Amino acid sequence: MAIRLKLDRVLLERRMSLTELADRVGVTIANLSILKTGKARAIRFSTLDALCRELNCQPGDLVVFEPGPGDMPDDGEDDSVYGGA
């Protein structure tokens, strides 16, 4: 997947533990761990909102697009918004 979260880096920069963040945002440590390790397949906007609020950051500070082989359309058309499968 080309989208990943940089939660580990932001936590390190803020000198905050996963446990402290979990307490602040009301998300379980297990679910934050899934986000931190890159195993998440989705994130709710309400969770992203809470993370940004507590980490004092913008969504772009947490979410990054890193395309790899097969992640970019090869036909010149962007199907990601309207016609994608």
C-alpha positions as CSV (number, residue, x, y, z in Angstrom):
1,M,0.0,0.0,0.0
2,A,1.4,3.4,-1.0
3,I,-0.2,5.3,1.9
4,R,1.4,5.0,5.3
5,L,1.3,6.7,8.7
6,K,4.4,8.2,10.3
7,L,3.0,7.9,13.8
8,D,6.2,6.5,15.2
9,R,8.3,9.5,14.0
10,V,5.8,12.0,15.3
11,L,5.6,10.3,18.7
12,L,9.4,10.3,18.9
13,E,9.6,14.0,18.0
14,R,6.9,14.8,20.7
15,R,8.6,12.5,23.2
16,M,5.3,10.8,23.8
17,S,4.6,7.2,24.5
18,L,2.0,5.1,22.8
19,T,0.3,4.6,26.1
20,E,0.1,8.3,26.8
21,L,-1.4,9.0,23.3
22,A,-3.9,6.2,23.7
23,D,-5.1,7.8,27.0
24,R,-5.4,11.2,25.4
25,V,-7.3,10.1,22.2
26,G,-9.4,7.3,23.6
27,V,-8.1,4.7,21.2
28,T,-6.7,1.4,22.5
29,I,-3.0,0.8,22.6
30,A,-3.6,-2.2,20.3
31,N,-5.2,-0.1,17.6
32,L,-2.6,2.6,17.9
33,S,0.1,-0.1,17.6
34,I,-1.5,-1.2,14.3
35,L,-1.4,2.3,13.0
36,K,2.2,2.8,14.2
37,T,3.5,-0.4,12.7
38,G,1.9,0.2,9.3
39,K,-0.5,-2.7,9.4
40,A,-3.6,-0.6,9.3
41,R,-5.7,-0.7,6.1
42,A,-7.9,2.3,7.1
43,I,-8.2,5.1,9.6
44,R,-11.3,7.0,10.6
45,F,-11.3,10.8,10.2
46,S,-12.4,11.1,13.8
47,T,-9.3,9.1,14.8
48,L,-7.1,11.2,12.6
49,D,-8.7,14.4,14.0
50,A,-8.0,13.2,17.6
51,L,-4.4,12.3,16.7
52,C,-3.7,15.7,15.1
53,R,-5.3,17.5,18.1
54,E,-3.2,15.7,20.7
55,L,0.0,15.7,18.7
56,N,-0.5,19.3,17.6
57,C,0.1,18.5,14.0
58,Q,-1.5,18.5,10.6
59,P,-2.8,15.3,8.8
60,G,0.1,15.6,6.3
61,D,2.5,15.3,9.2
62,L,1.1,11.8,9.9
63,V,0.1,10.5,6.5
64,V,2.4,10.1,3.5
65,F,2.1,8.7,0.0
66,E,5.0,6.6,-1.1
67,P,4.2,4.9,-4.3
68,G,6.0,1.7,-5.2
69,P,5.9,-0.7,-8.1
70,G,2.3,-1.2,-9.2
71,D,0.9,1.7,-7.2
72,M,0.7,4.2,-10.0
73,P,-1.8,3.8,-12.9
74,D,0.0,2.9,-16.1
75,D,-2.6,4.0,-18.6
76,G,-2.3,7.7,-18.0
77,E,-5.7,7.9,-16.4
78,D,-6.3,8.5,-12.7
79,D,-9.0,6.1,-11.6
80,S,-8.6,6.7,-7.9
81,V,-11.6,9.1,-7.6
82,Y,-14.3,8.3,-10.0
83,G,-13.9,5.1,-12.0
84,G,-11.6,2.9,-10.0
85,A,-12.4,-0.6,-9.1
